[in-house]
């Protein structure tokens, strides 16, 4: 009877030798099973962990690259009616909110405080939606300098109805009834100036949600304009001259 072969614990754990060089001798490492089998356990753990981290890193880098490559083509293009309307109206709303916050904080008239609060809350929420869409599409939140209303075929440095720095200084310096009147006059003109842009967005934007938002702006600001006109009459004064309609003679430019 032949003597039993000595089998060590390491032999039970290691895989059979691998003939790396094809000469049938089990490789040139003395039959150890190759570099993987000959590696200590701690080295195998390190290699496996490193490979897993490498795969994760590749996935992350690939995801970022894919996101960047698709973001540029996702949603309406830069210069489109949708993007231009949202960019311009975000800026337009920003000034309305600024004036409304000042009036709400400084008036003693409950009616003025209420309409200022309504304008502030409504337009702040709308700005959030518009900036959210622009960010999702990878578009700037405002148009290039001097290019307001370019999407309507009439680029300008100042949108209709916007209060001038002098107007804003007059609002901040006013008190009492004068504050209320200046606020109502400036905000009414602000609404009137933005109306043609909102109408164009409601008629010609390609994204249904943008058209719906523009139409809701038309409805809410038309109602607020009627209320402010009445409030001015009740306070014995009249509105400022309305801004010129930028669409005058150009109604075929944007299709509306």
Secondary structure as the mmCIF struct_conf table of DSSP 4:
data_model
#
loop_
_struct_conf.conf_type_id
_struct_conf.id
_struct_conf.beg_label_comp_id
_struct_conf.beg_label_asym_id
_struct_conf.beg_label_seq_id
_struct_conf.end_label_comp_id
_struct_conf.end_label_asym_id
_struct_conf.end_label_seq_id
HELX_LH_PP_P HELX_LH_PP_P1 UNK A 2 UNK A 6
HELX_RH_AL_P HELX_RH_AL_P1 UNK A 9 UNK A 13
BEND BEND1 UNK A 14 UNK A 14
HELX_LH_PP_P HELX_LH_PP_P2 UNK A 15 UNK A 17
TURN_TY1_P TURN_TY1_P1 UNK A 20 UNK A 21
BEND BEND2 UNK A 22 UNK A 26
TURN_TY1_P TURN_TY1_P2 UNK A 28 UNK A 29
BEND BEND3 UNK A 30 UNK A 32
HELX_RH_AL_P HELX_RH_AL_P2 UNK A 34 UNK A 38
BEND BEND4 UNK A 39 UNK A 39
HELX_RH_AL_P HELX_RH_AL_P3 UNK A 41 UNK A 71
TURN_TY1_P TURN_TY1_P3 UNK A 72 UNK A 73
BEND BEND5 UNK A 74 UNK A 76
HELX_LH_PP_P HELX_LH_PP_P3 UNK A 77 UNK A 77
TURN_TY1_P TURN_TY1_P4 UNK A 78 UNK A 79
BEND BEND6 UNK A 80 UNK A 80
HELX_RH_AL_P HELX_RH_AL_P4 UNK A 81 UNK A 106
HELX_RH_AL_P HELX_RH_AL_P5 UNK A 110 UNK A 137
TURN_TY1_P TURN_TY1_P5 UNK A 138 UNK A 138
BEND BEND7 UNK A 141 UNK A 142
HELX_LH_PP_P HELX_LH_PP_P4 UNK A 143 UNK A 144
TURN_TY1_P TURN_TY1_P6 UNK A 145 UNK A 146
STRN STRN1 UNK A 148 UNK A 148
TURN_TY1_P TURN_TY1_P7 UNK A 149 UNK A 149
HELX_RH_3T_P HELX_RH_3T_P1 UNK A 150 UNK A 152
TURN_TY1_P TURN_TY1_P8 UNK A 153 UNK A 153
STRN STRN2 UNK A 156 UNK A 156
BEND BEND8 UNK A 157 UNK A 158
TURN_TY1_P TURN_TY1_P9 UNK A 160 UNK A 161
HELX_LH_PP_P HELX_LH_PP_P5 UNK A 162 UNK A 164
HELX_RH_AL_P HELX_RH_AL_P6 UNK A 165 UNK A 173
HELX_RH_AL_P HELX_RH_AL_P7 UNK A 176 UNK A 204
BEND BEND9 UNK A 206 UNK A 207
HELX_RH_AL_P HELX_RH_AL_P8 UNK A 208 UNK A 234
TURN_TY1_P TURN_TY1_P10 UNK A 235 UNK A 236
HELX_LH_PP_P HELX_LH_PP_P6 UNK A 239 UNK A 244
TURN_TY1_P TURN_TY1_P11 UNK A 246 UNK A 249
TURN_TY1_P TURN_TY1_P12 UNK A 251 UNK A 252
BEND BEND10 UNK A 253 UNK A 254
#
